[in-house]
């Protein structure tokens, strides 16, 4: 989870992927597209569960910062602070 404002998000179209990533051949490119489509599908059908679990982890990390699980997680509050600072630049 990384905090980001909507106006900082750029929609990436499949046809533009080659601008940002190299592929050995067209088969590799097509396989990558298929992987992305499968991931999007899984996100779509599990969106509420993903949000629920993300919120649960976020709350746990903040309430229990010294646990081994929290130490494996990003510092969400620091990321949120840095996001706000970035928007002020």
Secondary structure as UniProt FT lines:
FT   HELIX           6..8
FT   HELIX           14..19
FT   HELIX           26..45
FT   HELIX           47..63
FT   TURN            65..66
FT   HELIX           68..72
FT   HELIX           76..88
//
